[in-house]
Amino acid sequence: MTRSLIVAGCQTGPIQRADGRAQTLDRLIALLEIAAARGAQFAVFPELALTTFFPRWLIENTQELDTFYERAMPNPNCQRLFDRARELRVGFYLGYAELTGEGKRFNTAITVGPDGAILGKYRKVHLPGSLEPRPGNHYQQLEKRYFEYGDGGFQAFRGAAEWGAPIMGMLICNDRRWPEAWRCYALQGMELMVLGYNSAAYDPNGGEAENLEIRTFHSILSAQANAYFNATFAVAVAKAGVEDGAGLIGGSVIVDPNGIILAQAKTLDDEIIIAECDFEKCLQGRGPGKIFDFGFHRRPQHYGRIVEQVGAEPIP
Amino acid sequence: MTRSLIVAGCQTGPIQRADGRAQTLDRLIALLEIAAARGAQFAVFPELALTTFFPRWLIENTQELDTFYERAMPNPNCQRLFDRARELRVGFYLGYAELTGEGKRFNTAITVGPDGAILGKYRKVHLPGSLEPRPGNHYQQLEKRYFEYGDGGFQAFRGAAEWGAPIMGMLICNDRRWPEAWRCYALQGMELMVLGYNSAAYDPNGGEAENLEIRTFHSILSAQANAYFNATFAVAVAKAGVEDGAGLIGGSVIVDPNGIILAQAKTLDDEIIIAECDFEKCLQGRGPGKIFDFGFHRRPQHYGRIVEQVGAEPIP
């Protein structure tokens, strides 16, 4: 039996702070409907897909800050998305800011099955940015201030039976640059990685070496290489364009286990990319005796530093 | 003070089994002299640079097998290379088959300083291929038969003072596809990775999905992505072309810490690529608070599987 899934990357353009939740949800539902009409069974939305990327500002008023978080999922603000997806029998990945009953805040993503049930939940482990505002920067990156580090690690899960029940992993944005995260999922047999991102198109402290072109290159390179190293399909989806005055890269891609791009977004706006993932193709890289047959080739006795050290310790 | 090094990748074309050691050494010395004349201070040669890639054959006669190995380094067979390099004050990376006094066999590389002293030695950890010949394959990949797994792990070392004393790492061929190996060096502060390879241009069992183009893409992707993830320069150098009837990829590259290719070989023959590595550029990626400031961002408490598991253990 063929095990395959038609997946859509639903890139969005910017979501301005002034946009209402209802308007944003309308856009996500419109993308979902188009993806479904094109045959997609699963739609991947960006990180923090329901709001603007609020960590770019120092927000000291907690009540104001709270407006960006979801206290439950689903909730009345986004129930329509769940309902429409279930009607269409299309699952989805959605990133959002989570505020738990205990008052903990996480940068979170869920994967929802075609029946509307939550199949997996992930809390971002590799929070970029800083705890305190960086002096002189007009736009900040305060994820370390507004979120706690994800506490659940990297737990693979099974996609829906009608998708071929692929073993799946989720990451969020900056996580995709950390090979450790991909490997932890691949060691659980991951066949499909899904992730959303909001990545600044420039670094205010990076000078000319950091621009839209280089940062898009880095994003795509990370998806291609980690898909190849782990013999997995990967879908990486941007919130793109100029959002509240700050530029975000696009470059959403669907990548096969050879690291080859199957589909790539061309715009910085709402745009759907679509491809079929035949999970048997993972075996070309990971099958018995192949290059990425981990059990045959890995040598963990030499990898100790990866868990024994946090930072670099330069030799004398 | 600027800390920089002009490095040459000295790709070689095929070294046929019928070629004598003296003839092969002449070629390496010729490349070294051209590199030096172009200003290079350090030359990177391929894996197993003194002979044909003998693991493609089943060689059951030990005396015959032994002719491919070096019992000391340097030794009379390659002393001329060391002498000429010292005269030119050019260091080099050289891959060779090592046979120790205890009869152990390793796929080994050394880095030699401008004064002819060996600065570092590395024994390949990720041996590809198989222990037994694969039935029906005209060409084999018997590295697991002819070599023991490298026993020294990944030990960074300092390059020469006149190179800016960069922290260096070495890998060999298939190692470059394993992010664990790069990370272990980067956690020691690596600024320059050097590696040589002999990579088959096709997989006899891979079908149309494995060809020269895809395999060259994989090789370059591995160098670019791992250089970027670790904010390091990287030099990856091929033995290329049709060697004793079997095709080897080229695609030698010098890559900067942004993952951008500074120089790339165009042929499948003896060819020199050259670039300057300014090691201060590593700080753009790894400086305090930057994306790859490991101490600021890594979360090893979630990476346990990387050392606790060898093979993939698919979830139910």
Interface residues (C-beta under 8 A of the other chain):
Chain A: V125 H126 L127 P128 S130 R134 Y149 G150 G153 F154 A156 F157 R158 I167 N174 R177 W178 P179 E180 A181 R183 C184 A186 L187 Q188 G189 G206 A209 E210 I214 F217 H218 L221 S222 Q224 A225 N226 Y228 F229 N258 G259 I260 Q284 R286 G289 I291 F292 D293 F294 G295 F296 H297 R298 R299 P300 Q301 H302 Y303 G304 R305 I306 V307 E308 Q309 V310 G311 A312 E313 P314 I315 P316
Chain B: V125 H126 L127 P128 S130 R134 Y149 G150 G153 F154 A156 F157 R158 I167 N174 R177 W178 P179 E180 A181 R183 C184 A186 L187 Q188 G189 G206 A209 E210 I214 F217 H218 L221 S222 Q224 A225 N226 Y228 F229 N258 G259 I260 Q284 R286 G289 I291 F292 D293 F294 G295 F296 H297 R298 R299 P300 Q301 H302 Y303 G304 R305 I306 V307 E308 Q309 V310 G311 A312 E313 P314 I315 P316
